[in-house]
Amino acid sequence: MTEAIINLIRENVIQGRVTQDDEGLEEGMVGQPGVTELIEKALAQGMDVRNIISGGLTKGMDVVGQKFETGEYYIPDMLASAEAVGVAMEILEPHLAKSGIKAKGKVIVATVKGDLHDIGKNIVSILLRGAGYTVKDLGNDIEPQVIIDAVRAEKPEFLGLSALLTSTMMNMGDTIQALTDSGLRDEVKIIVGGAPVSEEFAQSIGADGYGADGFQAVAIVESLNSGTTGGK
């Protein structure tokens, strides 16, 4: 029974179904339990929260990531699946503390000053939460000083900076420089991403990693966290 529910959660993440009223990407699914109903059922049966996250949510998004990379899924499909995971994590969050499950680490995310775009950042936030990280989202159009204050107060292991415009991505470098000037740069690993950003640009501004999309951003955080590239 446990394995069956986990498999259904995974499949409904892949289908991007939040509730039983959602259609999903395949026909004939309306009326069948969605991620919300399945998560609540799993909790009612006393299932291990870690199994729900790793076997259902994370593995489901792994499949979504593969489909996105091969062109089978487009951004709206990925957003639907990410929304399903986001709702699931909201339901599971109170149970994580009760189960004594510690987060892998803390991540602060923000879209830099002058940039109002946040879809990419929001996807990264959801995927990181699904991967077991605590995420504090500062929002968009965020001044460097606000980020400095948050890093000083929250003491995160990671900072994710996003920009979608060539005219604002230089503010990533300004933010990193501000962190250096404040003496906080060595206290946090910085990952940058966004449409105009590249690996070369990330290196030029002194970032620790670059994510071309949400899935790669999570992979970079996991790599840095494991210490394979000098994580804390």
C-alpha positions as CSV (number, residue, x, y, z in Angstrom):
1,M,0.0,0.0,0.0
2,T,2.8,2.4,0.9
3,E,4.6,1.8,-2.4
4,A,1.4,2.3,-4.3
5,I,0.7,5.7,-2.8
6,I,4.3,6.8,-3.4
7,N,4.0,5.8,-7.0
8,L,0.7,7.7,-7.4
9,I,2.3,10.8,-5.8
10,R,5.2,10.5,-8.2
11,E,2.9,10.0,-11.2
12,N,0.7,13.0,-10.3
13,V,3.7,15.2,-9.9
14,I,4.7,14.2,-13.4
15,Q,1.2,15.0,-14.6
16,G,1.2,18.3,-12.8
17,R,-2.0,17.5,-10.9
18,V,-2.4,19.5,-7.6
19,T,-6.0,18.3,-6.8
20,Q,-8.5,15.7,-8.1
21,D,-10.2,18.5,-10.1
22,D,-7.1,18.9,-12.3
23,E,-7.0,17.4,-15.8
24,G,-3.3,16.5,-16.0
25,L,-1.4,15.9,-19.2
26,E,-3.2,12.7,-20.0
27,E,-6.9,12.3,-20.5
28,G,-9.3,10.7,-18.1
29,M,-7.6,11.8,-14.8
30,V,-10.2,14.3,-13.5
31,G,-11.7,12.9,-10.4
32,Q,-8.8,10.8,-9.4
33,P,-6.8,11.9,-6.4
34,G,-4.2,14.5,-7.1
35,V,-1.0,15.3,-5.1
36,T,-2.9,17.1,-2.4
37,E,-5.3,14.3,-1.7
38,L,-2.5,11.7,-1.9
39,I,-0.2,13.5,0.4
40,E,-3.0,13.8,3.0
41,K,-3.8,10.1,2.6
42,A,-0.2,9.2,3.1
43,L,0.1,11.3,6.2
44,A,-3.1,9.8,7.6
45,Q,-1.6,6.4,7.2
46,G,1.5,7.5,9.1
47,M,3.9,7.2,6.2
48,D,7.4,8.4,6.6
49,V,7.7,12.0,5.4
50,R,11.1,11.3,4.0
51,N,9.8,8.6,1.8
52,I,7.0,10.8,0.6
53,I,9.5,13.5,-0.4
54,S,12.3,11.3,-1.9
55,G,10.1,8.6,-3.5
56,G,7.2,10.7,-4.6
57,L,8.1,14.4,-5.0
58,T,11.8,14.3,-5.8
59,K,11.7,11.3,-8.2
60,G,8.7,12.8,-9.9
61,M,10.5,16.0,-10.5
62,D,13.5,14.0,-11.7
63,V,11.3,12.6,-14.5
64,V,9.9,16.1,-15.2
65,G,13.5,17.4,-15.5
66,Q,14.4,14.7,-18.0
67,K,11.3,15.4,-20.1
68,F,12.1,19.1,-20.0
69,E,15.7,18.5,-21.2
70,T,14.6,16.3,-24.1
71,G,11.9,18.8,-25.2
72,E,9.0,16.6,-24.3
73,Y,7.9,19.1,-21.7
74,Y,7.7,22.8,-22.1
75,I,7.8,25.5,-19.4
76,P,4.0,25.4,-18.7
77,D,4.3,21.7,-18.1
78,M,7.3,22.1,-15.7
79,L,5.4,25.0,-13.9
80,A,2.4,22.7,-13.3
81,S,4.6,20.0,-11.8
82,A,6.5,22.5,-9.7
83,E,3.3,23.9,-8.4
84,A,2.2,20.4,-7.4
85,V,5.4,20.0,-5.5
86,G,5.1,23.4,-3.9
87,V,1.7,22.6,-2.5
88,A,2.9,19.3,-1.3
89,M,5.8,20.8,0.6
90,E,3.4,23.3,2.2
91,I,1.4,20.4,3.6
92,L,4.5,18.5,4.6
93,E,6.4,21.3,6.3
94,P,4.8,21.1,9.7
95,H,5.4,17.3,9.7
96,L,9.1,17.7,8.9
97,A,9.8,19.3,12.3
98,K,7.6,16.8,14.2
99,S,9.5,14.0,12.5
100,G,12.8,15.5,13.6
101,I,14.0,15.8,10.0
102,K,16.6,18.4,9.6
103,A,16.9,20.4,6.4
104,K,20.0,19.8,4.3
105,G,20.8,23.5,4.5
106,K,19.4,27.0,4.2
107,V,19.2,28.9,0.9
108,I,18.3,32.5,0.4
109,V,17.0,33.4,-3.1
110,A,16.4,36.8,-4.7
111,T,15.9,38.4,-8.1
112,V,18.5,41.3,-8.2
113,K,17.9,45.0,-8.1
114,G,15.9,46.4,-11.1
115,D,14.6,43.0,-12.3
116,L,10.9,42.2,-11.6
117,H,10.9,38.7,-13.1
118,D,10.5,35.8,-10.6
119,I,9.1,32.7,-12.4
120,G,12.6,31.1,-12.7
121,K,13.4,32.0,-9.1
122,N,10.1,30.5,-7.9
123,I,10.7,27.2,-9.7
124,V,14.2,27.0,-8.1
125,S,12.7,27.7,-4.7
126,I,10.1,24.9,-5.1
127,L,12.7,22.4,-6.4
128,L,15.1,23.2,-3.5
129,R,12.3,22.7,-0.9
130,G,11.5,19.4,-2.6
131,A,15.1,18.4,-2.4
132,G,15.1,19.0,1.4
133,Y,16.4,22.6,1.8
134,T,15.0,25.4,3.8
135,V,14.4,28.3,1.4
136,K,13.9,32.0,2.2
137,D,12.7,33.9,-0.8
138,L,13.4,37.7,-0.6
139,G,11.4,38.4,-3.8
140,N,12.3,40.5,-6.8
141,D,14.0,43.9,-7.4
142,I,16.1,43.4,-4.3
143,E,18.8,45.9,-3.3
144,P,22.2,44.5,-2.4
145,Q,21.9,45.8,1.2
146,V,18.7,43.8,1.7
147,I,20.5,40.7,0.6
148,I,23.5,41.5,2.8
149,D,21.2,42.0,5.8
150,A,19.5,38.7,5.1
151,V,22.7,36.8,4.8
152,R,24.0,38.3,8.0
153,A,20.8,37.5,9.9
154,E,19.9,34.1,8.4
155,K,23.4,32.7,8.0
156,P,22.5,30.5,4.9
157,E,24.9,28.1,3.3
158,F,23.7,29.2,-0.1
159,L,22.5,32.3,-1.9
160,G,20.8,32.1,-5.2
161,L,20.6,35.2,-7.4
162,S,18.4,35.5,-10.5
163,A,18.1,38.0,-13.4
164,L,16.2,37.8,-16.7
165,L,17.5,40.9,-18.3
166,T,21.0,41.8,-19.7
167,S,20.5,45.2,-18.2
168,T,20.1,43.9,-14.7
169,M,22.4,40.9,-14.6
170,M,25.3,43.1,-13.9
171,N,23.7,43.8,-10.5
172,M,24.6,40.2,-9.6
173,G,28.2,41.3,-9.7
174,D,27.4,44.4,-7.7
175,T,25.7,42.2,-5.1
176,I,28.6,39.8,-4.8
177,Q,31.0,42.8,-4.5
178,A,28.8,44.3,-1.7
179,L,29.0,40.9,0.1
180,T,32.8,41.0,-0.2
181,D,32.9,44.6,1.1
182,S,30.8,43.6,4.1
183,G,33.0,40.7,4.9
184,L,30.3,38.1,4.2
185,R,31.4,36.7,0.9
186,D,33.3,33.7,2.3
187,E,30.3,32.8,4.5
188,V,28.0,31.7,1.7
189,K,28.1,29.8,-1.6
190,I,26.6,31.9,-4.4
191,I,24.7,30.4,-7.4
192,V,23.4,32.6,-10.2
193,G,21.0,31.9,-13.1
194,G,18.6,33.5,-15.6
195,A,18.1,33.7,-19.3
196,P,21.1,36.0,-20.1
197,V,23.5,34.5,-17.6
198,S,26.2,32.0,-18.7
199,E,28.9,29.9,-17.0
200,E,31.5,32.4,-18.2
201,F,29.6,35.4,-16.7
202,A,29.1,33.5,-13.4
203,Q,32.9,33.0,-13.2
204,S,33.6,36.6,-14.2
205,I,31.6,37.9,-11.2
206,G,33.0,35.4,-8.7
207,A,29.9,33.2,-8.3
208,D,30.4,29.7,-7.0
209,G,28.0,28.1,-9.5
210,Y,25.7,28.6,-12.4
211,G,22.4,27.0,-13.1
212,A,21.0,27.0,-16.6
213,D,17.6,26.0,-15.3
214,G,16.0,25.0,-12.0
215,F,17.1,21.4,-12.2
216,Q,20.7,22.3,-12.8
217,A,20.6,24.9,-10.0
218,V,19.5,22.2,-7.6
219,A,22.2,19.9,-8.9
220,I,24.9,22.6,-8.3
221,V,23.6,23.2,-4.7
222,E,23.7,19.5,-4.1
223,S,27.3,19.3,-5.4
224,L,28.5,22.2,-3.4
225,N,26.7,20.9,-0.3
226,S,28.4,17.5,-0.7
227,G,31.8,19.2,-0.6
228,T,32.8,18.0,-4.1
229,T,33.5,21.5,-5.2
230,G,34.5,23.0,-1.9
231,G,31.2,23.3,-0.2
232,K,31.0,24.3,3.5
